[in-house]
Every structure is written in structure tokens, then in C-alpha cells.
């Protein structure tokens, strides 16, 4: 039903629906038949019917959910071969009696080809006894308990999310006057605190469910940087710009280029690094600004104005 609804809305990009179908097939069968997945589909269906222009945002959100619940391919484990028992010491007799070392050292050899003038002394410390092959091995330690939450904890946190969402909706619909805007406990500040609590509860809920906390926003997508012809410099800049809340300036880009040149011995000159930093800074700034603009376009709005149709 979701695919049939999205098919006429994604005719400009026909490759989207096959990609979504592939994600659906890779998801865990238990999750595909669960009530949680049906609830997610129902919520996304209502959103697509209400806001058809954001169909790609909702498809991306569904792909993120399916990717988090995809089947993990496990490599087969092969048993190690049995350890062979150590061979008996060379100085031990077959009947178990060991030879005693000579009481007096022998005279040094007078042969000109013999370079050893003194006999080798017996070992001062006995060798450690080898373990008998038939001895029982120690039992392996029990593996740690898998971290996860009970259904009661999960239901409690989901209930808190619904309660906070209703309270935030009530604060947004509340009429304000000028006196409340200057208050230290204004509805805007209360709404901000509730949203922060919801984010903490959401992260904890993802930990208990053992799933990803990605929400499908544009800001969570990684930026691939290929602005220079040096892969080492590209990787260094890419790691820096994908940090949380990172918006670098020219000096940050120049520092990353200098560090990459010194680590990998690229031999870049000062003027060359400055020109490279200027070009990379322009490209990075445009990419970050475009990503923030798209995130604002996709997430800007309120439920109070969703149903508004001009004219």
C-alpha cells in the first residue's frame, strides 16, 4: 500500500522504489511482521497523504528504519585444530630417569678448529613441566549478559514520549501575551526543556531496543569531499567537516592540509597549501550551507500550519 501510494509521486526518480523494496527484503523477517513496523508504516502513510511534497523525506525515513533492522551476515566459525602434546626433553631417558650432569668439567679441546674453550654449564633453573595431554582444561568463562531492556521499560519510555509530545503540542497551541515572553518560565523555554528530555528518552529507547538512533535528517548524512587531488588531504578534511556541529573556517582547513602534508610527507609548499585551502574552504562552505538549507526546508513548519492552504 505504501509503494502504490508513492509510485505516482516518484515518477521523476524511478530508482527510488526498487531501492526501498531491496531494503525491505533485507530487513529481519520478525521485524517486517511486527506491530512496530505496521505502526511505522501507518504513520508514514498518513504523513504522505497529508504532505505529498515531502514523499522523499518519508521514504528516506523508512529506509533508515529498515537499514537499522537489516539482517547481519555472520561469518562461519571454524574450530581450531587440537594442540599436539609437547615432545619429551632430549636429555630425558626413555625409562624416565634423567642423566646427572658431569661432576667435573672436561678439559678444553686442543683442536685448532674447536672455538669453545669452556664446557657449557648445566641450566640453573629447571624447565616448566609440560601439561599432560589428557589433563582436563579449564572451563571457559561465561559470556557477558546481552545489554537490553525489558518490555516494561520500553513501554514506559514510549509512554513518556507520547506524554511529552502531547504537552509540547499543548504549549505550541497556547495563546501568549507580552508579559509571558519576558518570563523565566515562558512556554518557549518549557517547550525547549521538554524537547531535550524527549531526545534523551529517545536515545535511551534506541539503546534498549538495540537499534540505530538515526532519524533520516539531511544533517545526519555524511559529506564526501574530493576537492583536491591528494587522497590523504581529502580524508583529513572529510573527517573534520563531518564532526558534530562543525562549521570550519579557513584556518581550520589550512591546518588540516598542513597536518596531512606533514604526516604523509607530501612535500607541499606553503603557497600551494594556501591556494589549496582557499579552494577547499569555498567548496566545504557551499556543501555545508546547502545541507543546512535542505534540512531547514524539510523540517521547517508546525502542525498549526500544516493544514493551511492559501487561496
QUIPEFEN-V740028 format. One line per field, one symbol per residue. psi: psi as a letter, one per 40 degrees, with the letter a starting at -180 (. if undefined). burial: b if it has 16 or more other ideal C-beta (glycine too) atoms within 10 Angstrom, else e. A space follows every 10 residues. Layout:
psi=???
burial=???
//
This chain:
psi=dddddedeef ddgeeddddd dddddeihdd ddeidddddd dddddddddd gddfdddddd ddddddddfi hhhhiihhii ihhiiiiiid ehideehihi ihdhiiiihe hdeheheiih iihdhiihhi hhdeihiiii ihiihhhiii dddddddddd dddddddddd ddeihiiddd deiefidddd dddddddddd ddddddddef iieheeidde hhhhhfeieh dddddddddd eeihfhgiad dddddddddd dddefdfhid dddddddddd dddddddddd ddddddddei aiededehhi .
burial=ebeeebeebb eeeeebbeeb eebeeebeee beeeeebeeb eeebeebbee eeebbebbbb bbbbbbebbe eeeeeeeeee eeeeeeeeee eeeeeeeeee eeeeeeeeee eeeeeeeeee eeeeeeeeee eeeeeeeeee eeeeeeeebe eeeeeebeee eeebeeebee beeeeeeeee eeeeeebeee beebeeebee beebbeeebe eeeeebbbee eeeebebbeb ebbbebbbeb beeeeeebee ebbbebbbeb beeeeeebee eebeebbeeb beebbeebee beeeeeebee eeeeeeeeee e
//
